[in-house]
Amino acid sequence: GGETRLVFWKRLEAAGGIMSEEKIQVSVRVRPLNKREVAANEKSGWRVVDGVSILPSEKGSAQGFTFDHVFDEASTQKGVYKACASNIIESTLNGQNGTIFVYGQTSSGKTHTMQGTDKDEGIVPQGISYVFDQIKQRGSKQDFMVRCSYIEIYNEVISDLLVTNGKPLKLHQDLKKGTVVAGATMTMVANTKAAMELINKGTTRRHVGATTMNEESSRSHSIFRMFIESCAKNPDGTSGAAILGELYLVDLAGSERQSQTQTTGVRLKEGANINKSLLTLSLVISKLSGLKPGGGAQHVPFRDSNLTRILQRALGGNSRTSIICTVTPAACHAEETKSTLQFAERAKSITNKASVNAILDDQAMLKICQKEIESLKRKLRFTSAGGQNDIPTEIVAMVNEKLALESKLELQQLEIGQKNETIKEQNNKHLKMAEMVVRTGASTTMEEAERANAKRIKPAMRSSWCPSFAGNMSLAVPRPFLAASGLQVSAITEEDEEGMDESRQSGVKRSSDEMSLCEEDSAEGGSALSPSSGRMPRAAAEALLAALEAAEEKVRVLEANPARGSSASFVDENSVSVSHEDMGSMVHALDEATAKAASAAQEAEAARAEAVAAREEAAGEQKRAEVLEDCVRDLEEKLVQQEEQVAA
């Protein structure tokens, strides 16, 4: 209730405040000369002064760098952990976000600092052991739940190191959580052993390759994430408000020069992608270090790389951050070492604003109640083997199965949402395409095209059209020839005449006899075909057919005497004058319009089929999502039954 939350806030204030501003903690570690450098008689080019400064070994050189900690060649893993990581991990147990990452050139000792060996453990195994030791010590006052994930960024592709042959993971932006890695396997762990098994499992799948500078060079950035949720135990047996701390342990791949590593092919491509992401990280830190309080807005290119997107919160955001820059003292690598020290110097000027992540809203409180069902520590403290404090393996397996199903369900829902958006865009596109049909070079609506088809009228043809002959001459061809030559005679109604495009009308040359055709046929009881009649009466048709022989005779005469036809066209009352050039261009336009209309119809039909298939696929995805939801509910019921059985 309200009193519980007030007490919770007071406890946070007493512990050191709800939000605190602090600079990023930056340290430098100098490794000893390796066997290769010793064999080449390399000399140390740097010296450490008072544990906080590093200077060139040359006498009289005043150019040095000062940081929070500088470790020389004799430093130990425990000393580095205590100075650089212990305070960050302690803050994570208290509900703040923490990030620890190493930076430096290839073969400078980054992976050794983070992972170490079985006999000389690095920051990651020491930090995990400390977390679970603290959980055991605080068990009487707090309940904890720890979940872990392990991912890598290889050639700018994010992969899950806890699954085999998994799909590439995608980043999504959440208003509350920030950048989220969708679909990453989230596993609940109950002790140090279980967490280290996850790390060893992921490490064997990480991309590693040999170069001339390092036999086991990391070819990807690895990120081990721990989500630590805790809530205080109240005297009445209920749980107080919950807090969530996220710990990121990042082992970056090292920057490298091709001239030194002698890489080719795949290794060269890997090195190029590593340098690109590290360059973006360096640019981001450079931009952040140049920001001044109250200054104008400045673009920081977090989105230029997957690495910087994931580390966005750790750089100037809600997190406590510790950066450890590893360098080699060999004089032959003086330029790379100096570049690393300049990177560290810029990073130490960045200010973070870390706050305790209190889960206080109603929806989150309901989620915490569900988590309490999964956490059966208090009721399953003792096992028949000897009363150990670990959660039984069976319960952990059930919880992990449920978390995996929830993660898969979330990914399915994201994919369904993207497919629905795609289907919606396709449908809008298809509707627009269906509204446009090419009609004699001009666009008309579907309704007009269907009405024209119902009247069996070809919009691209006029009643005065006729076939053309070889040669550039103007011909007066009797209308009966149209029927005899096999061309369809079509009329145009007054309604279509008014809607006809003016540019198409101008292409038809009308003779003086076009509006009044065949007066003799009119006198015999029928009007000839004309733009205003819309139909051809039977009497007019019979008269025109009767004149066929005369028309053919005239055509034969014209063909036999081309000179006469080229100088003049013979026109009678059954003729219409049409030029050869106009006729050819109109026929060509008609062919193009017909082809376009057919192509548009085929595209529309294919688009409709594609939309139907997409809808069916989305329905299938939705059905699979529902099945996953049912599986999650079944697992919750099994957990409740397990709890009841244990209580009984």
URDA-V44125 format. One record per residue. N is the residue number from 1. RES is the residue in one letter. PSI is psi in whole degrees, -180 to 180 (none if undefined). Layout:
{{N	RES	PSI} {N	RES	PSI}}
This chain:
{{1	G	-168} {2	G	-39} {3	E	-40} {4	T	-42} {5	R	-37} {6	L	-44} {7	V	-38} {8	F	-44} {9	W	-39} {10	K	-37} {11	R	-38} {12	L	-42} {13	E	-39} {14	A	-29} {15	A	-8} {16	G	8} {17	G	152} {18	I	-38} {19	M	139} {20	S	142} {21	E	135} {22	E	156} {23	K	153} {24	I	134} {25	Q	122} {26	V	129} {27	S	158} {28	V	135} {29	R	125} {30	V	121} {31	R	160} {32	P	163} {33	L	135} {34	N	178} {35	K	-41} {36	R	-42} {37	E	-36} {38	V	-41} {39	A	-29} {40	A	8} {41	N	36} {42	E	146} {43	K	153} {44	S	128} {45	G	3} {46	W	153} {47	R	146} {48	V	136} {49	V	120} {50	D	18} {51	G	6} {52	V	-9} {53	S	154} {54	I	131} {55	L	156} {56	P	149} {57	S	-18} {58	E	135} {59	K	140} {60	G	-4} {61	S	122} {62	A	-6} {63	Q	109} {64	G	174} {65	F	141} {66	T	135} {67	F	-178} {68	D	-42} {69	H	142} {70	V	120} {71	F	132} {72	D	-170} {73	E	-21} {74	A	6} {75	S	155} {76	T	162} {77	Q	-41} {78	K	-38} {79	G	-41} {80	V	-42} {81	Y	-46} {82	K	-40} {83	A	-33} {84	C	-23} {85	A	-28} {86	S	-41} {87	N	-34} {88	I	-44} {89	I	-37} {90	E	-41} {91	S	-35} {92	T	-38} {93	L	-24} {94	N	11} {95	G	8} {96	Q	157} {97	N	145} {98	G	145} {99	T	131} {100	I	121} {101	F	154} {102	V	146} {103	Y	142} {104	G	175} {105	Q	168} {106	T	145} {107	S	26} {108	S	-2} {109	G	24} {110	K	-53} {111	T	-36} {112	H	-40} {113	T	-39} {114	M	-45} {115	Q	-43} {116	G	-154} {117	T	177} {118	D	-35} {119	K	-21} {120	D	81} {121	E	146} {122	G	-161} {123	I	-41} {124	V	-57} {125	P	-36} {126	Q	-41} {127	G	-40} {128	I	-42} {129	S	-40} {130	Y	-40} {131	V	-50} {132	F	-26} {133	D	-42} {134	Q	-36} {135	I	-41} {136	K	-39} {137	Q	-34} {138	R	7} {139	G	-27} {140	S	-18} {141	K	-21} {142	Q	151} {143	D	138} {144	F	152} {145	M	128} {146	V	128} {147	R	148} {148	C	153} {149	S	158} {150	Y	117} {151	I	166} {152	E	156} {153	I	107} {154	Y	118} {155	N	41} {156	E	17} {157	V	129} {158	I	129} {159	S	153} {160	D	118} {161	L	-6} {162	L	0} {163	V	158} {164	T	130} {165	N	43} {166	G	164} {167	K	153} {168	P	139} {169	L	153} {170	K	153} {171	L	138} {172	H	150} {173	Q	123} {174	D	137} {175	L	-34} {176	K	-42} {177	K	-15} {178	G	-140} {179	T	126} {180	V	134} {181	V	103} {182	A	134} {183	G	0} {184	A	139} {185	T	127} {186	M	117} {187	T	133} {188	M	133} {189	V	145} {190	A	-13} {191	N	177} {192	T	-40} {193	K	-45} {194	A	-39} {195	A	-42} {196	M	-31} {197	E	-39} {198	L	-43} {199	I	-45} {200	N	-38} {201	K	-45} {202	G	-35} {203	T	-36} {204	T	-21} {205	R	-4} {206	R	147} {207	H	120} {208	V	142} {209	G	165} {210	A	138} {211	T	176} {212	T	-19} {213	M	-20} {214	N	122} {215	E	-26} {216	E	68} {217	S	130} {218	S	126} {219	R	12} {220	S	162} {221	H	128} {222	S	143} {223	I	113} {224	F	123} {225	R	135} {226	M	128} {227	F	112} {228	I	108} {229	E	140} {230	S	154} {231	C	144} {232	A	148} {233	K	124} {234	N	157} {235	P	-28} {236	D	4} {237	G	-8} {238	T	170} {239	S	143} {240	G	-168} {241	A	150} {242	A	152} {243	I	153} {244	L	124} {245	G	136} {246	E	128} {247	L	123} {248	Y	121} {249	L	109} {250	V	126} {251	D	103} {252	L	147} {253	A	155} {254	G	146} {255	S	151} {256	E	156} {257	R	134} {258	Q	-32} {259	S	-25} {260	Q	-38} {261	T	-20} {262	Q	40} {263	T	150} {264	T	165} {265	G	-126} {266	V	-43} {267	R	-36} {268	L	-42} {269	K	-42} {270	E	-46} {271	G	-37} {272	A	-42} {273	N	-37} {274	I	-48} {275	N	-35} {276	K	-47} {277	S	-37} {278	L	-32} {279	L	-40} {280	T	-42} {281	L	-43} {282	S	-39} {283	L	-41} {284	V	-46} {285	I	-37} {286	S	-42} {287	K	-44} {288	L	-37} {289	S	-20} {290	G	-6} {291	L	139} {292	K	145} {293	P	128} {294	G	2} {295	G	173} {296	G	164} {297	A	140} {298	Q	136} {299	H	128} {300	V	119} {301	P	59} {302	F	-36} {303	R	1} {304	D	-10} {305	S	145} {306	N	-34} {307	L	-48} {308	T	-28} {309	R	-43} {310	I	-36} {311	L	8} {312	Q	-43} {313	R	-32} {314	A	-17} {315	L	91} {316	G	10} {317	G	-152} {318	N	78} {319	S	151} {320	R	130} {321	T	138} {322	S	124} {323	I	129} {324	I	115} {325	C	121} {326	T	138} {327	V	160} {328	T	140} {329	P	-5} {330	A	135} {331	A	-28} {332	C	-17} {333	H	28} {334	A	-39} {335	E	-44} {336	E	-40} {337	T	-43} {338	K	-40} {339	S	-41} {340	T	-41} {341	L	-35} {342	Q	-38} {343	F	-47} {344	A	-37} {345	E	-38} {346	R	-38} {347	A	-32} {348	K	-9} {349	S	-1} {350	I	136} {351	T	129} {352	N	157} {353	K	90} {354	A	139} {355	S	159} {356	V	130} {357	N	90} {358	A	131} {359	I	100} {360	L	-15} {361	D	160} {362	D	-42} {363	Q	-42} {364	A	-36} {365	M	-38} {366	L	-40} {367	K	-39} {368	I	-37} {369	C	-39} {370	Q	-36} {371	K	-33} {372	E	-31} {373	I	-40} {374	E	-34} {375	S	103} {376	L	31} {377	K	-46} {378	R	-31} {379	K	-11} {380	L	46} {381	R	-32} {382	F	139} {383	T	160} {384	S	-18} {385	A	-26} {386	G	19} {387	G	40} {388	Q	159} {389	N	8} {390	D	151} {391	I	138} {392	P	146} {393	T	-36} {394	E	-42} {395	I	-43} {396	V	-42} {397	A	-41} {398	M	-42} {399	V	-42} {400	N	-38} {401	E	-40} {402	K	-43} {403	L	-39} {404	A	-41} {405	L	-39} {406	E	-41} {407	S	-43} {408	K	-39} {409	L	-42} {410	E	-41} {411	L	-40} {412	Q	-42} {413	Q	-38} {414	L	-42} {415	E	-40} {416	I	-42} {417	G	-41} {418	Q	-41} {419	K	-38} {420	N	-40} {421	E	-40} {422	T	-43} {423	I	-41} {424	K	-44} {425	E	-40} {426	Q	-42} {427	N	-43} {428	N	-40} {429	K	-42} {430	H	-37} {431	L	-39} {432	K	-39} {433	M	-39} {434	A	-22} {435	E	-13} {436	M	122} {437	V	130} {438	V	127} {439	R	101} {440	T	45} {441	G	-10} {442	A	151} {443	S	138} {444	T	162} {445	T	165} {446	M	-38} {447	E	-42} {448	E	-40} {449	A	-42} {450	E	-37} {451	R	-39} {452	A	-38} {453	N	-36} {454	A	-33} {455	K	-2} {456	R	42} {457	I	130} {458	K	111} {459	P	-23} {460	A	-3} {461	M	144} {462	R	158} {463	S	-18} {464	S	3} {465	W	156} {466	C	160} {467	P	154} {468	S	162} {469	F	166} {470	A	144} {471	G	154} {472	N	87} {473	M	154} {474	S	123} {475	L	143} {476	A	102} {477	V	127} {478	P	146} {479	R	-35} {480	P	-23} {481	F	-29} {482	L	-46} {483	A	-39} {484	A	-29} {485	S	0} {486	G	-1} {487	L	145} {488	Q	131} {489	V	124} {490	S	147} {491	A	163} {492	I	126} {493	T	168} {494	E	-36} {495	E	-44} {496	D	-31} {497	E	-39} {498	E	-32} {499	G	-1} {500	M	139} {501	D	134} {502	E	-34} {503	S	-30} {504	R	-36} {505	Q	-36} {506	S	-19} {507	G	-10} {508	V	121} {509	K	120} {510	R	137} {511	S	169} {512	S	-15} {513	D	4} {514	E	-38} {515	M	-13} {516	S	93} {517	L	128} {518	C	71} {519	E	-32} {520	E	-39} {521	D	-33} {522	S	-38} {523	A	-26} {524	E	1} {525	G	7} {526	G	147} {527	S	142} {528	A	170} {529	L	128} {530	S	162} {531	P	-25} {532	S	-16} {533	S	-41} {534	G	-19} {535	R	163} {536	M	112} {537	P	156} {538	R	-43} {539	A	-42} {540	A	-39} {541	A	-42} {542	E	-38} {543	A	-39} {544	L	-39} {545	L	-35} {546	A	-29} {547	A	5} {548	L	-46} {549	E	-43} {550	A	-39} {551	A	-43} {552	E	-38} {553	E	-43} {554	K	-39} {555	V	-42} {556	R	-38} {557	V	-42} {558	L	-43} {559	E	-36} {560	A	-25} {561	N	74} {562	P	-27} {563	A	-42} {564	R	-39} {565	G	-30} {566	S	-25} {567	S	-27} {568	A	160} {569	S	136} {570	F	125} {571	V	132} {572	D	-169} {573	E	-15} {574	N	17} {575	S	156} {576	V	134} {577	S	124} {578	V	130} {579	S	153} {580	H	-41} {581	E	-45} {582	D	-41} {583	M	-43} {584	G	-44} {585	S	-35} {586	M	-40} {587	V	-40} {588	H	-42} {589	A	-39} {590	L	-43} {591	D	-44} {592	E	-42} {593	A	-42} {594	T	-42} {595	A	-41} {596	K	-42} {597	A	-42} {598	A	-42} {599	S	-41} {600	A	-38} {601	A	-41} {602	Q	-42} {603	E	-42} {604	A	-43} {605	E	-43} {606	A	-38} {607	A	-41} {608	R	-42} {609	A	-40} {610	E	-40} {611	A	-41} {612	V	-44} {613	A	-40} {614	A	-40} {615	R	-42} {616	E	-40} {617	E	-41} {618	A	-39} {619	A	-40} {620	G	-42} {621	E	-40} {622	Q	-40} {623	K	-42} {624	R	-37} {625	A	-40} {626	E	-38} {627	V	-42} {628	L	-40} {629	E	-41} {630	D	-41} {631	C	-41} {632	V	-43} {633	R	-39} {634	D	-42} {635	L	-39} {636	E	-41} {637	E	-40} {638	K	-39} {639	L	-41} {640	V	-44} {641	Q	-41} {642	Q	-41} {643	E	-43} {644	E	-41} {645	Q	-41} {646	V	-42} {647	A	-38} {648	A	none}}
